[in-house]
Amino acid sequence: MASGFVLMLALALQEFTFAVLGHTRGGPDDGMLPVPRYAEMVREVRRAQPDFVVLAGDLVYGDFQSAVVDREAVRRDWDAVDAVFAQFGCPVYRVPGNHDVWESTTRDLWIERYGSLQRSFEFEGSLFLLLNSCWTPAAGETGQCPPRFIRGVQLDAERRAFVASELAAHPDASHVFAFLGHMLWWEPEAAWWSEVHPLLAKSPTRAVFAGDLGPWKFSHLQRDRIEYVQVAVEFVPAPLEMQRNSESIRTLSGQLDTWALVSVRGNEIDLDVRTLGALDPTRHTPSNFRSVHEHGAGSLEHKVFSRMDTPTKLLDWLWKLGLAAAAAGALIGAGAVWILRRRR
C-alpha cells in the first residue's frame, strides 16, 4: 500500500513538456537547407521551452536515390542540420526516416553518429520508444530502399521484440510514448494493428507519433485511448508545375506545416498541435492559390484540365469519349453500308 501511495505521489509531481517535429528535411549539398524556415522553427521551439525534442524522421535529404551515395556530402548535411537542432537549447532525440537511412552508407552514418536505429529512454518516470520504421539493409548487406518501401515497413519480429522487451522492462512507467518516421498504421488492415498496437494498448501508452510527409502533413486518430498523431513540415515546397499538374501535390502543398507540443502534468496529457509558416507572407496567399489553381484561366488547356484534374473526372471523360467514338464509328459504318448498298 505504501509503495502504491509513493507511485501516486510521484505521478502527481510529474510535470514536463516535449516537442515533436517531423520531416524537417534539409541538406546544403542538395540545395535543401531552408535557412529562414529553420530560424522560425528554432524560434518557436525555444519559445515553447520544452524539456526535450523528438525529431520524427527525414531530417536530411540523404543523397536520396543516387546510384552511389556520397558519404562526405551526407555527413556535411548532418553537421549542418545538427548545428540547427543544437539551437533548441535542450536534448534532441531522433528516429530515422527513409531519407536518413535507406542503404548501407546512410545506415552506417546514422549508427556512427546516433547509435542504434531503435532505442528507448526514460524521463520523469515515463518511457519513450524510438522505433525504426525504415527499410534497412542488415549489417554487412548492401542495396537500396525499394520504391514500394519508401512509406516504411511494418515492424518485423526483431523490432516487435524490442517493443515487447522494453515495455516488460518498465512495468512501472507512468506513461509510454512511441515515435516512428512513418505512419505504419495508415491502412485499416495494416499489420501494425494486429502486431504492435496490442502490445502498446496493454501498457499506459498515451500517444504514438510519426513524421512522414504524405499523403497529409497532419492526421490523427484515437484507438484504445492511444492518440495516433502525424505532424510534418514541408520546408521545400514542390515546384509550381508539379503543384499544377498533380492533385495530390496540390493538396499537400496547400496544407499548413504542423508540429506538436506535449505537456505532461501527473496523469493529464495535453497535446497541442502547432503550425510553422502559417503567417509567412509569401506562402498561403490568394495570389499563390490563383497561380496554382487558376493558371491560364479561360484557355482551352485550362478548361480541359479543370474538367479532367482528378482520376474520377478523367475516367468519366474517357468513358464518354469512348462511347462517343463507338457511336461515331457505328454511324460511319452504317453510312458506309448504306452507300455500298446504294451503289449496287
C-alpha positions in Angstrom: 0.0 0.0 0.0 2.8 2.3 0.8 4.5 1.7 -2.5 1.2 2.4 -4.3 1.0 5.7 -2.4 4.6 6.6 -3.4 3.8 5.8 -7.0 0.7 8.0 -7.0 2.7 10.8 -5.3 5.5 10.6 -7.9 2.9 10.6 -10.7 1.2 13.7 -9.2 4.6 15.5 -9.1 5.4 14.9 -12.8 5.4 17.9 -15.0 7.3 18.3 -18.2 6.9 19.1 -21.9 8.4 17.8 -25.1 8.1 18.8 -28.7 7.7 16.6 -31.8 8.8 17.7 -35.3 8.8 15.5 -38.4 10.2 15.9 -42.0 12.4 18.8 -41.2 14.5 17.7 -44.2 17.5 19.8 -45.2 20.9 19.4 -46.6 23.2 22.0 -48.2 24.7 19.6 -50.7 21.3 19.1 -52.2 20.4 22.8 -52.0 17.7 21.9 -49.4 18.8 23.8 -46.3 15.8 26.2 -45.7 17.6 28.7 -43.6 14.7 31.2 -43.0 12.3 28.3 -42.1 14.8 26.8 -39.8 15.1 30.1 -38.0 11.4 30.2 -37.4 11.4 26.6 -36.2 14.2 27.3 -33.7 12.4 30.5 -32.5 9.1 28.7 -32.0 10.6 25.7 -30.2 12.7 27.9 -27.9 9.6 29.9 -27.1 7.8 26.8 -26.0 10.8 25.8 -23.7 10.3 22.0 -24.0 12.4 19.7 -21.8 13.5 17.9 -24.9 12.7 17.5 -28.7 12.0 14.3 -30.6 12.6 14.5 -34.4 10.4 12.0 -36.3 12.4 11.2 -39.4 13.5 12.7 -42.7 15.9 15.1 -41.2 18.4 15.3 -44.1 17.9 14.8 -47.9 20.5 12.0 -47.6 21.7 12.0 -51.2 18.5 10.1 -51.8 18.3 7.6 -54.8 21.8 8.3 -56.0 23.5 5.4 -57.7 26.4 5.8 -55.3 25.9 7.7 -52.0 28.4 10.5 -51.3 29.3 9.7 -47.7 31.0 13.0 -47.0 28.2 15.0 -48.6 25.7 13.3 -46.3 28.0 13.8 -43.3 28.0 17.5 -44.1 24.3 17.5 -44.3 24.1 16.0 -40.8 26.6 18.5 -39.5 24.5 21.4 -40.9 21.2 20.3 -39.5 22.6 19.2 -36.2 24.0 22.7 -35.8 20.5 24.0 -36.2 19.0 21.4 -33.8 21.6 22.4 -31.2 20.0 25.8 -31.1 16.9 24.3 -29.4 18.8 24.6 -26.2 17.6 21.1 -24.9 18.3 17.4 -25.6 17.3 16.2 -29.0 16.3 12.6 -29.8 15.9 11.2 -33.4 14.1 8.4 -35.2 15.1 7.7 -38.8 13.1 8.4 -41.9 13.6 7.0 -45.4 15.9 9.8 -46.4 18.1 9.4 -43.3 18.6 5.6 -43.6 17.9 4.0 -46.9 21.0 2.0 -47.8 24.3 0.8 -46.2 26.2 4.1 -46.2 23.4 6.1 -44.6 22.7 3.3 -42.2 26.3 3.2 -41.0 26.5 7.0 -40.7 23.4 7.0 -38.5 24.8 4.3 -36.2 28.2 6.2 -36.1 26.6 9.4 -35.1 23.5 8.4 -33.1 23.8 4.8 -32.1 21.2 2.1 -32.5 18.4 2.6 -35.0 16.0 1.6 -32.2 16.4 2.7 -28.6 14.4 4.0 -25.6 14.9 6.4 -22.8 13.2 7.4 -19.6 12.2 10.8 -18.4 10.4 11.7 -15.2 9.1 8.1 -14.9 7.8 7.9 -18.5 9.1 5.6 -21.2 9.9 6.8 -24.7 10.3 4.3 -27.6 12.3 5.5 -30.6 11.4 3.0 -33.3 12.9 2.3 -36.8 10.2 2.1 -39.5 12.6 2.3 -42.4 13.6 -0.4 -44.9 17.2 -1.1 -43.6 19.8 -3.5 -45.0 21.1 -5.8 -42.4 24.7 -5.5 -41.1 27.1 -6.3 -43.9 24.4 -6.1 -46.6 24.0 -3.5 -49.3 21.2 -2.5 -51.6 18.8 0.5 -51.7 15.3 1.0 -50.4 12.8 -0.4 -53.0 10.3 2.2 -54.1 7.4 0.2 -52.5 9.0 0.7 -49.1 9.5 4.5 -49.2 6.5 4.8 -46.9 8.1 2.5 -44.4 8.0 -1.2 -43.5 5.9 -2.9 -40.8 7.9 -3.8 -37.8 9.5 -7.3 -38.2 9.8 -9.9 -35.4 13.1 -8.4 -34.1 11.7 -4.8 -34.0 8.5 -6.0 -32.3 10.5 -8.0 -29.8 12.3 -4.7 -28.9 9.0 -3.1 -28.2 7.8 -6.0 -26.1 11.0 -6.2 -24.1 11.2 -2.5 -23.4 7.6 -2.5 -22.1 8.3 -5.5 -19.9 11.4 -3.9 -18.6 9.5 -0.8 -17.5 6.3 -2.1 -15.8 6.1 0.9 -13.5 6.3 3.5 -16.3 3.7 6.2 -15.7 3.2 6.9 -19.4 4.6 5.4 -22.7 5.1 7.4 -25.9 6.3 5.9 -29.2 7.8 7.6 -32.2 8.4 6.5 -35.8 9.4 8.0 -39.1 6.3 6.5 -40.9 2.6 6.1 -40.3 2.6 2.3 -40.2 -1.0 2.5 -39.0 -2.3 4.4 -42.1 -4.1 1.4 -43.7 -7.0 -0.1 -41.7 -5.7 -3.6 -42.4 -2.0 -2.7 -41.6 -0.1 -5.4 -39.6 0.5 -2.6 -37.0 -3.0 -3.1 -35.7 -2.6 -6.8 -35.0 1.1 -7.0 -34.2 2.2 -3.8 -32.4 -0.9 -1.9 -31.2 -2.0 -4.7 -28.8 1.4 -4.5 -27.1 1.1 -0.8 -26.6 -2.6 -1.0 -25.6 -1.7 -3.3 -22.7 0.7 -0.6 -21.4 0.0 3.0 -20.3 0.7 4.2 -23.9 -0.7 7.7 -24.4 0.5 8.6 -27.9 2.3 7.4 -31.0 3.9 10.0 -33.3 5.1 9.8 -36.9 6.6 12.5 -39.2 6.1 11.1 -42.6 5.1 13.7 -45.3 2.2 12.2 -47.2 -0.4 11.9 -48.0 -1.1 14.6 -45.4 1.0 16.9 -43.2 -1.3 16.2 -40.2 -3.5 13.3 -39.3 -5.0 12.0 -36.1 -7.0 9.1 -34.8 -7.6 7.5 -31.4 -7.9 3.9 -30.5 -7.9 2.2 -27.1 -7.2 5.6 -25.5 -4.0 5.9 -27.6 -3.6 9.1 -29.7 -2.0 8.4 -33.1 -0.6 11.7 -34.4 1.2 12.6 -37.6 3.0 16.0 -37.7 5.1 17.1 -40.6 6.6 20.2 -42.2 7.4 20.8 -45.9 10.4 23.2 -45.7 10.9 22.9 -49.5 7.5 23.0 -51.3 7.0 21.2 -54.6 7.8 23.2 -57.8 4.9 25.2 -59.2 4.4 23.0 -62.3 4.2 19.9 -60.1 1.6 21.5 -58.0 -0.4 22.5 -61.1 -0.3 19.0 -62.6 -0.8 16.7 -59.6 -3.9 16.7 -57.5 -2.1 15.1 -54.5 0.8 17.5 -54.6 -1.6 20.5 -54.8 -3.5 19.2 -51.8 -0.3 18.5 -49.8 1.3 21.8 -50.5 -1.8 23.7 -49.6 -1.8 22.4 -46.0 -0.2 24.1 -43.0 3.0 22.6 -41.6 2.5 21.1 -38.2 4.4 20.2 -35.0 3.3 19.1 -31.6 4.0 20.3 -28.1 3.1 17.7 -25.4 2.6 18.7 -21.8 2.5 16.0 -19.0 1.1 17.0 -15.7 0.7 14.0 -13.5 -1.9 11.8 -15.2 -3.0 14.6 -17.5 -1.6 14.8 -21.1 -2.2 17.9 -23.1 -1.4 17.6 -26.9 -1.1 20.9 -28.6 -0.8 20.9 -32.4 1.0 24.0 -33.7 2.0 25.3 -37.1 5.0 26.7 -38.8 5.0 29.1 -41.7 1.3 29.9 -41.4 1.9 33.7 -41.4 4.7 33.7 -44.0 3.7 36.5 -46.3 5.0 34.6 -49.4 3.2 31.2 -48.9 -0.5 30.9 -48.3 -1.6 34.0 -50.2 -4.5 34.4 -52.7 -2.1 35.1 -55.5 -0.2 31.8 -54.8 -3.5 30.0 -54.8 -4.5 31.5 -58.1 -1.1 30.7 -59.6 -1.7 27.1 -58.9 -5.4 26.6 -59.3 -6.4 29.4 -61.8 -3.3 29.5 -64.1 -4.3 30.0 -67.8 -7.9 30.8 -66.8 -10.1 30.9 -69.9 -7.6 29.0 -72.2 -8.6 25.7 -73.8 -5.8 24.0 -71.9 -7.1 25.2 -68.6 -10.7 24.3 -69.5 -9.7 20.8 -70.4 -7.5 20.4 -67.3 -10.2 21.7 -65.0 -12.6 19.0 -66.3 -10.0 16.2 -66.0 -7.9 17.1 -62.9 -9.0 14.1 -60.8 -8.9 10.4 -61.7 -12.6 10.1 -61.4 -13.2 13.0 -63.8 -10.6 11.6 -66.2 -12.2 8.2 -66.3 -15.6 9.7 -66.7 -14.4 11.7 -69.7 -12.6 8.7 -71.2 -15.8 6.7 -70.8 -17.8 9.5 -72.5 -15.2 9.8 -75.3 -15.2 6.0 -75.7 -19.0 6.0 -76.1 -18.8 8.9 -78.4 -16.1 7.2 -80.5 -18.1 4.0 -80.6 -21.3 5.9 -81.6 -19.4 7.7 -84.3 -17.8 4.5 -85.6 -21.2 2.9 -85.7 -22.7 5.8 -87.7 -19.7 5.8 -90.1 -20.1 2.1 -90.5 -23.8 2.3 -91.1 -23.2 5.1 -93.6 -20.6 3.1 -95.4 -23.0 0.1 -95.6 -25.8 2.3 -96.9 -23.5 3.8 -99.6 -22.4 0.4 -100.8 -25.9 -0.8 -101.0 -27.0 2.2 -103.0 -24.2 1.6 -105.5 -25.3 -1.9 -106.0 
